[in-house]
């Protein structure tokens, strides 16, 4: 029987002093915790260091995918669990992770269900649960892709195994802050798509926006999440509008140059 694999919990952070403490507490059983700071001006780094994390710095922002790659490069464990500062590992998920470390298979990657908070409610529908994300994997075999936003692990076709237990995600603790983050995501998404040669038409802005609302509210049973479900459907529609409107604006600017 092989020895238990060492685990590195890895995260990227910026100005997360109000969040990082509880996040670190939920993973303080790991063999090491690596924090890559992106230029915090609050007490994020001091809190992380005080709680035993190894803190590194990279202020020049290359996008989420490359920043996660750099963060992982500092890890020394056999396996990586990638986490965000607004996420918390539940005891059930911890137990499931430890079982993998006892009996690992480097040719598999491991996903967990995220339980997402929106306006003081953990959503069970609306497409927000189980929100499976791949977070546990062999460090030397896998890493994240280069995407500026909505980055994901390059699994190389590996089998995905579901872990037991939830990863609690404090997605929307403040609606205005969440909207600002969504606006930044929309901008980066449009830039990334445009750099890939993608364009969009005016009508597509409307159709995608309406589609996002009805997908969240009806197809994904957002109505079962009560008032928050309706609000989330509206927020998803707005986010989709911002993405495609920004891409259309870039398309129009380029056509006017010609």
MOBEL-V54413 format. One record per backbone hydrogen bond with DSSP energy under -0.5 kcal/mol. NH is the residue of the N-H (numbers start at 1). CO is the residue of the C=O. Records with the same first field share a line. If there is no record, write none. Layout:
NH: CO ; CO
//
This chain:
5: 101
8: 79
9: 7 ; 32
10: 8 ; 81
11: 34
13: 36
19: 16
20: 16
23: 19
24: 20
25: 21
26: 22
27: 23 ; 24
28: 25
30: 27
31: 7
32: 7
34: 9
35: 54
36: 11
37: 35 ; 56
38: 13
47: 43
48: 44
49: 45
50: 46
51: 47
52: 49
53: 48
54: 33
55: 53
56: 35
58: 37
61: 59
64: 148
65: 147
67: 63
68: 64
69: 65
70: 66
71: 67
72: 68
73: 69
74: 70 ; 71
75: 72
78: 6
79: 6
80: 137
81: 8
82: 80 ; 135
83: 10
85: 12
87: 84
88: 168
90: 88 ; 166
94: 90
95: 91
96: 92
97: 93
98: 94
99: 95
100: 96
101: 97
102: 98
103: 99
108: 105
109: 159
110: 136
111: 161
112: 133
113: 165
114: 130 ; 131
115: 167
116: 114 ; 128
117: 169
118: 121
119: 172
120: 172
121: 118
123: 116 ; 121
126: 220
127: 220
128: 125
133: 112
135: 110 ; 133
136: 110
137: 80
139: 78
141: 138
142: 138
143: 154
145: 152
154: 143
155: 153
158: 155
159: 107
161: 109 ; 159
163: 111
167: 113
168: 88 ; 166
169: 115
170: 86 ; 168
171: 169
172: 117
178: 174
179: 175
180: 176
181: 177
182: 178
183: 179
184: 180
185: 181
186: 182
187: 183
188: 184
189: 185
190: 186
191: 187
192: 188
193: 189
194: 190
195: 191
196: 192
197: 194
198: 193
205: 201 ; 202
206: 202
207: 203
208: 204
209: 205
210: 206
211: 207
212: 208
213: 209
214: 210
215: 211
216: 212
217: 213
218: 214
219: 214
220: 215
221: 218
222: 216
223: 217
224: 221
225: 222
226: 223
228: 225
229: 225
230: 226
231: 227
232: 228
233: 229
234: 230
235: 231
236: 232
237: 233
238: 234
239: 235
240: 236
241: 237
242: 238
243: 239
244: 240
245: 241
246: 242
247: 243
248: 244
249: 245
250: 246
251: 247
252: 248
253: 249
254: 250
255: 251
256: 252
257: 253 ; 254
258: 254
//
